[in-house]
Amino acid sequence: MRRILPARTLLWLLSLILVAPLATVECVYRYALARLPELPPSPTQGLTPSARQRVTWWRDLDSSTRHVQPIWSWTVVHGLLDFTLSRHACEDESLPEGFEHALDAASRWLNVLNARATVPLRELDRVALAIWLTRHWDEADWRVAAIESRWHASSVRRGVPVFLARSWTQLPVEDLALLMALGQLSWRVDPWCEREQLHAVRDALLWTLHDREGLDEPALATALRAPLFLTVRPIDWGTCGQPALTRVLESRVTTPLPE
């Protein structure tokens, strides 16, 4: 005859089954986080009033809103269970909302740390830092992180040495709109050869900002009259009609950016 366990014992076993995975995830998270020599500061920390104005412009220019879900131990456990049990689970669908933005911000900070330290940081450290960011950054922080991400992608990875002499906190509204326009165009578009197309996208964004009451009439007129701020076309890009080589684009990824 089977012996039935007392209710208190069953309760303890159930608690252990539930708590053990949560505790394990939290311990791994804290261990990986402790490996980092320094955590990133808040992106909004120390922003000047003019920089905050640019954040407002960017918010009104960007139709998409970055929703980043805070990730806790139970979020991770639930996601793992959902990915494991679902037959048609996709990795991207199993990720918490906005986690890709957190991973992107974590990668950029780890690049800073890797330049200072001799001990290589692992993928687990990146994931742990991304989780920390979801818990400690607010909506304004993610908005600034979005600007940083677009600034890097537009000016470096696409091989366009535009704005490299200045930080985004110093850009006038027409250049901030140009930066977003670069991100909206295909990477195959050559900014120097397709100036009319780039100009049209920039001006459309400026009108959008005006319609959302981010620019008054005089400011809009001034911005629309401003020429495109593009540096001299690099010699190794050839001439219009000759697409830049992929190796040329990749070689510019290491271009140093201003602080």
Disulfide bonds with the S-S distance in Angstrom:
Cys193-Cys240 1.90
